[in-house]
Amino acid sequence: MTKVGRLYEQEKQEEIDKALSAAGMLFKGMSIEEVAKKLDVTIEKVREWEKRLSR
């Protein structure tokens, strides 16, 4: 795999890890705003993850 391919895979895995962390935090009752701040992502990104995970 090329260096670019590895970097892409690493970024994809980091986003998956953050989405799973967000799911756990939301399940524990944290607000979307708290989750976004803790994971250093946008509120829109957390809402997107929440929407995907609720399917």
PyMOL Python script that loads the backbone (N, CA, C, O; Angstrom):
from pymol import cmd

cmd.read_pdbstr("""\
ATOM      1  N   MET A   1       0.849  -1.177   0.000  1.00  0.00           N
ATOM      2  CA  MET A   1       0.000   0.000   0.000  1.00  0.00           C
ATOM      3  C   MET A   1       0.896   1.242   0.000  1.00  0.00           C
ATOM      4  O   MET A   1       1.944   1.263   0.644  1.00  0.00           O
ATOM      5  N   THR A   2       0.481   2.244  -0.708  1.00  0.00           N
ATOM      6  CA  THR A   2       1.268   3.471  -0.791  1.00  0.00           C
ATOM      7  C   THR A   2       1.168   4.259   0.507  1.00  0.00           C
ATOM      8  O   THR A   2       0.301   4.009   1.344  1.00  0.00           O
ATOM      9  N   LYS A   3       2.071   5.210   0.651  1.00  0.00           N
ATOM     10  CA  LYS A   3       2.065   6.058   1.843  1.00  0.00           C
ATOM     11  C   LYS A   3       0.746   6.824   1.953  1.00  0.00           C
ATOM     12  O   LYS A   3       0.189   6.959   3.043  1.00  0.00           O
ATOM     13  N   VAL A   4       0.254   7.322   0.827  1.00  0.00           N
ATOM     14  CA  VAL A   4      -1.021   8.050   0.815  1.00  0.00           C
ATOM     15  C   VAL A   4      -2.161   7.123   1.235  1.00  0.00           C
ATOM     16  O   VAL A   4      -3.049   7.519   1.989  1.00  0.00           O
ATOM     17  N   GLY A   5      -2.126   5.905   0.746  1.00  0.00           N
ATOM     18  CA  GLY A   5      -3.149   4.923   1.105  1.00  0.00           C
ATOM     19  C   GLY A   5      -3.147   4.622   2.591  1.00  0.00           C
ATOM     20  O   GLY A   5      -4.206   4.511   3.208  1.00  0.00           O
ATOM     21  N   ARG A   6      -1.960   4.490   3.167  1.00  0.00           N
ATOM     22  CA  ARG A   6      -1.853   4.227   4.605  1.00  0.00           C
ATOM     23  C   ARG A   6      -2.365   5.405   5.415  1.00  0.00           C
ATOM     24  O   ARG A   6      -3.052   5.217   6.418  1.00  0.00           O
ATOM     25  N   LEU A   7      -2.033   6.628   4.987  1.00  0.00           N
ATOM     26  CA  LEU A   7      -2.516   7.813   5.692  1.00  0.00           C
ATOM     27  C   LEU A   7      -4.033   7.899   5.632  1.00  0.00           C
ATOM     28  O   LEU A   7      -4.679   8.237   6.624  1.00  0.00           O
ATOM     29  N   TYR A   8      -4.601   7.595   4.474  1.00  0.00           N
ATOM     30  CA  TYR A   8      -6.055   7.604   4.322  1.00  0.00           C
ATOM     31  C   TYR A   8      -6.691   6.581   5.260  1.00  0.00           C
ATOM     32  O   TYR A   8      -7.668   6.891   5.942  1.00  0.00           O
ATOM     33  N   GLU A   9      -6.151   5.379   5.298  1.00  0.00           N
ATOM     34  CA  GLU A   9      -6.680   4.329   6.170  1.00  0.00           C
ATOM     35  C   GLU A   9      -6.573   4.727   7.634  1.00  0.00           C
ATOM     36  O   GLU A   9      -7.482   4.456   8.418  1.00  0.00           O
ATOM     37  N   GLN A  10      -5.466   5.369   8.010  1.00  0.00           N
ATOM     38  CA  GLN A  10      -5.276   5.805   9.391  1.00  0.00           C
ATOM     39  C   GLN A  10      -6.316   6.865   9.761  1.00  0.00           C
ATOM     40  O   GLN A  10      -6.903   6.807  10.842  1.00  0.00           O
ATOM     41  N   GLU A  11      -6.544   7.829   8.870  1.00  0.00           N
ATOM     42  CA  GLU A  11      -7.541   8.867   9.131  1.00  0.00           C
ATOM     43  C   GLU A  11      -8.935   8.267   9.234  1.00  0.00           C
ATOM     44  O   GLU A  11      -9.727   8.670  10.085  1.00  0.00           O
ATOM     45  N   LYS A  12      -9.232   7.311   8.373  1.00  0.00           N
ATOM     46  CA  LYS A  12     -10.535   6.651   8.403  1.00  0.00           C
ATOM     47  C   LYS A  12     -10.716   5.912   9.729  1.00  0.00           C
ATOM     48  O   LYS A  12     -11.790   5.971  10.328  1.00  0.00           O
ATOM     49  N   GLN A  13      -9.682   5.223  10.188  1.00  0.00           N
ATOM     50  CA  GLN A  13      -9.760   4.485  11.447  1.00  0.00           C
ATOM     51  C   GLN A  13      -9.924   5.435  12.625  1.00  0.00           C
ATOM     52  O   GLN A  13     -10.668   5.137  13.559  1.00  0.00           O
ATOM     53  N   GLU A  14      -9.237   6.579  12.593  1.00  0.00           N
ATOM     54  CA  GLU A  14      -9.370   7.559  13.668  1.00  0.00           C
ATOM     55  C   GLU A  14     -10.797   8.088  13.735  1.00  0.00           C
ATOM     56  O   GLU A  14     -11.329   8.288  14.827  1.00  0.00           O
ATOM     57  N   GLU A  15     -11.424   8.317  12.584  1.00  0.00           N
ATOM     58  CA  GLU A  15     -12.808   8.793  12.578  1.00  0.00           C
ATOM     59  C   GLU A  15     -13.746   7.720  13.124  1.00  0.00           C
ATOM     60  O   GLU A  15     -14.678   8.035  13.865  1.00  0.00           O
ATOM     61  N   ILE A  16     -13.516   6.475  12.772  1.00  0.00           N
ATOM     62  CA  ILE A  16     -14.328   5.375  13.295  1.00  0.00           C
ATOM     63  C   ILE A  16     -14.193   5.307  14.810  1.00  0.00           C
ATOM     64  O   ILE A  16     -15.188   5.144  15.516  1.00  0.00           O
ATOM     65  N   ASP A  17     -12.970   5.430  15.310  1.00  0.00           N
ATOM     66  CA  ASP A  17     -12.735   5.398  16.751  1.00  0.00           C
ATOM     67  C   ASP A  17     -13.465   6.535  17.457  1.00  0.00           C
ATOM     68  O   ASP A  17     -14.057   6.332  18.517  1.00  0.00           O
ATOM     69  N   LYS A  18     -13.425   7.735  16.872  1.00  0.00           N
ATOM     70  CA  LYS A  18     -14.121   8.878  17.462  1.00  0.00           C
ATOM     71  C   LYS A  18     -15.632   8.668  17.432  1.00  0.00           C
ATOM     72  O   LYS A  18     -16.323   9.011  18.391  1.00  0.00           O
ATOM     73  N   ALA A  19     -16.144   8.112  16.349  1.00  0.00           N
ATOM     74  CA  ALA A  19     -17.586   7.862  16.246  1.00  0.00           C
ATOM     75  C   ALA A  19     -18.038   6.868  17.310  1.00  0.00           C
ATOM     76  O   ALA A  19     -19.099   7.038  17.911  1.00  0.00           O
ATOM     77  N   LEU A  20     -17.242   5.839  17.541  1.00  0.00           N
ATOM     78  CA  LEU A  20     -17.586   4.866  18.579  1.00  0.00           C
ATOM     79  C   LEU A  20     -17.509   5.488  19.970  1.00  0.00           C
ATOM     80  O   LEU A  20     -18.347   5.201  20.825  1.00  0.00           O
ATOM     81  N   SER A  21     -16.520   6.328  20.196  1.00  0.00           N
ATOM     82  CA  SER A  21     -16.419   7.040  21.472  1.00  0.00           C
ATOM     83  C   SER A  21     -17.627   7.945  21.667  1.00  0.00           C
ATOM     84  O   SER A  21     -18.195   8.013  22.757  1.00  0.00           O
ATOM     85  N   ALA A  22     -18.013   8.637  20.605  1.00  0.00           N
ATOM     86  CA  ALA A  22     -19.176   9.524  20.669  1.00  0.00           C
ATOM     87  C   ALA A  22     -20.431   8.734  21.010  1.00  0.00           C
ATOM     88  O   ALA A  22     -21.251   9.184  21.810  1.00  0.00           O
ATOM     89  N   ALA A  23     -20.585   7.566  20.414  1.00  0.00           N
ATOM     90  CA  ALA A  23     -21.759   6.732  20.691  1.00  0.00           C
ATOM     91  C   ALA A  23     -21.827   6.376  22.170  1.00  0.00           C
ATOM     92  O   ALA A  23     -22.892   6.440  22.784  1.00  0.00           O
ATOM     93  N   GLY A  24     -20.692   6.003  22.735  1.00  0.00           N
ATOM     94  CA  GLY A  24     -20.656   5.674  24.158  1.00  0.00           C
ATOM     95  C   GLY A  24     -20.989   6.864  25.037  1.00  0.00           C
ATOM     96  O   GLY A  24     -21.716   6.730  26.021  1.00  0.00           O
ATOM     97  N   MET A  25     -20.464   8.022  24.689  1.00  0.00           N
ATOM     98  CA  MET A  25     -20.723   9.231  25.471  1.00  0.00           C
ATOM     99  C   MET A  25     -22.189   9.640  25.377  1.00  0.00           C
ATOM    100  O   MET A  25     -22.795  10.030  26.375  1.00  0.00           O
ATOM    101  N   LEU A  26     -22.758   9.549  24.174  1.00  0.00           N
ATOM    102  CA  LEU A  26     -24.173   9.889  24.009  1.00  0.00           C
ATOM    103  C   LEU A  26     -25.046   8.906  24.778  1.00  0.00           C
ATOM    104  O   LEU A  26     -26.048   9.300  25.375  1.00  0.00           O
ATOM    105  N   PHE A  27     -24.673   7.632  24.767  1.00  0.00           N
ATOM    106  CA  PHE A  27     -25.414   6.612  25.500  1.00  0.00           C
ATOM    107  C   PHE A  27     -25.393   6.900  26.997  1.00  0.00           C
ATOM    108  O   PHE A  27     -26.374   6.647  27.696  1.00  0.00           O
ATOM    109  N   LYS A  28     -24.276   7.427  27.487  1.00  0.00           N
ATOM    110  CA  LYS A  28     -24.150   7.756  28.910  1.00  0.00           C
ATOM    111  C   LYS A  28     -24.890   9.036  29.279  1.00  0.00           C
ATOM    112  O   LYS A  28     -24.965   9.395  30.454  1.00  0.00           O
ATOM    113  N   GLY A  29     -25.439   9.727  28.276  1.00  0.00           N
ATOM    114  CA  GLY A  29     -26.246  10.905  28.558  1.00  0.00           C
ATOM    115  C   GLY A  29     -25.568  12.239  28.328  1.00  0.00           C
ATOM    116  O   GLY A  29     -26.130  13.280  28.670  1.00  0.00           O
ATOM    117  N   MET A  30     -24.385  12.236  27.764  1.00  0.00           N
ATOM    118  CA  MET A  30     -23.720  13.508  27.470  1.00  0.00           C
ATOM    119  C   MET A  30     -24.438  14.198  26.323  1.00  0.00           C
ATOM    120  O   MET A  30     -25.010  13.538  25.455  1.00  0.00           O
ATOM    121  N   SER A  31     -24.411  15.512  26.317  1.00  0.00           N
ATOM    122  CA  SER A  31     -25.033  16.265  25.228  1.00  0.00           C
ATOM    123  C   SER A  31     -24.129  16.238  23.998  1.00  0.00           C
ATOM    124  O   SER A  31     -22.933  15.960  24.086  1.00  0.00           O
ATOM    125  N   ILE A  32     -24.731  16.533  22.859  1.00  0.00           N
ATOM    126  CA  ILE A  32     -23.974  16.581  21.606  1.00  0.00           C
ATOM    127  C   ILE A  32     -22.854  17.612  21.709  1.00  0.00           C
ATOM    128  O   ILE A  32     -21.746  17.386  21.224  1.00  0.00           O
ATOM    129  N   GLU A  33     -23.151  18.740  22.340  1.00  0.00           N
ATOM    130  CA  GLU A  33     -22.153  19.802  22.483  1.00  0.00           C
ATOM    131  C   GLU A  33     -20.965  19.340  23.327  1.00  0.00           C
ATOM    132  O   GLU A  33     -19.815  19.629  22.998  1.00  0.00           O
ATOM    133  N   GLU A  34     -21.251  18.618  24.423  1.00  0.00           N
ATOM    134  CA  GLU A  34     -20.178  18.111  25.287  1.00  0.00           C
ATOM    135  C   GLU A  34     -19.300  17.107  24.536  1.00  0.00           C
ATOM    136  O   GLU A  34     -18.074  17.131  24.647  1.00  0.00           O
ATOM    137  N   VAL A  35     -19.938  16.238  23.782  1.00  0.00           N
ATOM    138  CA  VAL A  35     -19.204  15.228  23.018  1.00  0.00           C
ATOM    139  C   VAL A  35     -18.305  15.900  21.981  1.00  0.00           C
ATOM    140  O   VAL A  35     -17.138  15.537  21.832  1.00  0.00           O
ATOM    141  N   ALA A  36     -18.858  16.879  21.269  1.00  0.00           N
ATOM    142  CA  ALA A  36     -18.083  17.586  20.243  1.00  0.00           C
ATOM    143  C   ALA A  36     -16.859  18.254  20.850  1.00  0.00           C
ATOM    144  O   ALA A  36     -15.766  18.196  20.287  1.00  0.00           O
ATOM    145  N   LYS A  37     -17.049  18.889  22.002  1.00  0.00           N
ATOM    146  CA  LYS A  37     -15.934  19.572  22.656  1.00  0.00           C
ATOM    147  C   LYS A  37     -14.875  18.567  23.116  1.00  0.00           C
ATOM    148  O   LYS A  37     -13.679  18.787  22.926  1.00  0.00           O
ATOM    149  N   LYS A  38     -15.320  17.473  23.717  1.00  0.00           N
ATOM    150  CA  LYS A  38     -14.388  16.476  24.243  1.00  0.00           C
ATOM    151  C   LYS A  38     -13.581  15.797  23.130  1.00  0.00           C
ATOM    152  O   LYS A  38     -12.396  15.513  23.308  1.00  0.00           O
ATOM    153  N   LEU A  39     -14.218  15.539  21.987  1.00  0.00           N
ATOM    154  CA  LEU A  39     -13.535  14.864  20.879  1.00  0.00           C
ATOM    155  C   LEU A  39     -12.909  15.835  19.891  1.00  0.00           C
ATOM    156  O   LEU A  39     -12.279  15.418  18.920  1.00  0.00           O
ATOM    157  N   ASP A  40     -13.079  17.128  20.135  1.00  0.00           N
ATOM    158  CA  ASP A  40     -12.524  18.174  19.269  1.00  0.00           C
ATOM    159  C   ASP A  40     -13.001  18.023  17.822  1.00  0.00           C
ATOM    160  O   ASP A  40     -12.210  18.020  16.879  1.00  0.00           O
ATOM    161  N   VAL A  41     -14.322  17.900  17.686  1.00  0.00           N
ATOM    162  CA  VAL A  41     -14.958  17.839  16.369  1.00  0.00           C
ATOM    163  C   VAL A  41     -16.137  18.805  16.360  1.00  0.00           C
ATOM    164  O   VAL A  41     -16.496  19.362  17.397  1.00  0.00           O
ATOM    165  N   THR A  42     -16.734  19.001  15.195  1.00  0.00           N
ATOM    166  CA  THR A  42     -17.876  19.907  15.109  1.00  0.00           C
ATOM    167  C   THR A  42     -19.149  19.219  15.604  1.00  0.00           C
ATOM    168  O   THR A  42     -19.258  17.993  15.609  1.00  0.00           O
ATOM    169  N   ILE A  43     -20.094  20.040  16.012  1.00  0.00           N
ATOM    170  CA  ILE A  43     -21.392  19.530  16.449  1.00  0.00           C
ATOM    171  C   ILE A  43     -22.072  18.797  15.294  1.00  0.00           C
ATOM    172  O   ILE A  43     -22.721  17.771  15.499  1.00  0.00           O
ATOM    173  N   GLU A  44     -21.919  19.324  14.090  1.00  0.00           N
ATOM    174  CA  GLU A  44     -22.518  18.690  12.917  1.00  0.00           C
ATOM    175  C   GLU A  44     -21.963  17.281  12.705  1.00  0.00           C
ATOM    176  O   GLU A  44     -22.696  16.372  12.316  1.00  0.00           O
ATOM    177  N   LYS A  45     -20.672  17.105  12.962  1.00  0.00           N
ATOM    178  CA  LYS A  45     -20.045  15.794  12.803  1.00  0.00           C
ATOM    179  C   LYS A  45     -20.636  14.802  13.807  1.00  0.00           C
ATOM    180  O   LYS A  45     -20.901  13.650  13.462  1.00  0.00           O
ATOM    181  N   VAL A  46     -20.841  15.248  15.046  1.00  0.00           N
ATOM    182  CA  VAL A  46     -21.428  14.371  16.066  1.00  0.00           C
ATOM    183  C   VAL A  46     -22.863  14.011  15.674  1.00  0.00           C
ATOM    184  O   VAL A  46     -23.281  12.863  15.829  1.00  0.00           O
ATOM    185  N   ARG A  47     -23.605  14.977  15.173  1.00  0.00           N
ATOM    186  CA  ARG A  47     -24.983  14.698  14.727  1.00  0.00           C
ATOM    187  C   ARG A  47     -24.991  13.692  13.581  1.00  0.00           C
ATOM    188  O   ARG A  47     -25.856  12.819  13.518  1.00  0.00           O
ATOM    189  N   GLU A  48     -24.023  13.818  12.677  1.00  0.00           N
ATOM    190  CA  GLU A  48     -23.915  12.876  11.558  1.00  0.00           C
ATOM    191  C   GLU A  48     -23.659  11.464  12.082  1.00  0.00           C
ATOM    192  O   GLU A  48     -24.295  10.507  11.640  1.00  0.00           O
ATOM    193  N   TRP A  49     -22.723  11.339  13.028  1.00  0.00           N
ATOM    194  CA  TRP A  49     -22.431  10.031  13.618  1.00  0.00           C
ATOM    195  C   TRP A  49     -23.652   9.474  14.325  1.00  0.00           C
ATOM    196  O   TRP A  49     -23.972   8.293  14.192  1.00  0.00           O
ATOM    197  N   GLU A  50     -24.336  10.332  15.082  1.00  0.00           N
ATOM    198  CA  GLU A  50     -25.519   9.899  15.822  1.00  0.00           C
ATOM    199  C   GLU A  50     -26.577   9.365  14.852  1.00  0.00           C
ATOM    200  O   GLU A  50     -27.206   8.339  15.109  1.00  0.00           O
ATOM    201  N   LYS A  51     -26.762  10.065  13.750  1.00  0.00           N
ATOM    202  CA  LYS A  51     -27.741   9.654  12.743  1.00  0.00           C
ATOM    203  C   LYS A  51     -27.365   8.292  12.151  1.00  0.00           C
ATOM    204  O   LYS A  51     -28.218   7.417  12.004  1.00  0.00           O
ATOM    205  N   ARG A  52     -26.095   8.121  11.817  1.00  0.00           N
ATOM    206  CA  ARG A  52     -25.631   6.847  11.241  1.00  0.00           C
ATOM    207  C   ARG A  52     -25.777   5.698  12.233  1.00  0.00           C
ATOM    208  O   ARG A  52     -26.191   4.599  11.863  1.00  0.00           O
ATOM    209  N   LEU A  53     -25.438   5.955  13.489  1.00  0.00           N
ATOM    210  CA  LEU A  53     -25.450   4.892  14.492  1.00  0.00           C
ATOM    211  C   LEU A  53     -26.859   4.529  14.945  1.00  0.00           C
ATOM    212  O   LEU A  53     -27.073   3.439  15.477  1.00  0.00           O
ATOM    213  N   SER A  54     -27.816   5.419  14.744  1.00  0.00           N
ATOM    214  CA  SER A  54     -29.177   5.141  15.197  1.00  0.00           C
ATOM    215  C   SER A  54     -29.970   4.302  14.197  1.00  0.00           C
ATOM    216  O   SER A  54     -31.114   3.942  14.474  1.00  0.00           O
ATOM    217  N   ARG A  55     -29.396   3.990  13.065  1.00  0.00           N
ATOM    218  CA  ARG A  55     -30.094   3.181  12.056  1.00  0.00           C
ATOM    219  C   ARG A  55     -30.178   1.745  12.465  1.00  0.00           C
ATOM    220  O   ARG A  55     -30.733   0.926  11.733  1.00  0.00           O
TER     221      ARG A  55
END
""", "prot")
cmd.dss("prot")
cmd.show_as("cartoon", "prot")
cmd.util.cbc("prot")
cmd.orient("prot")
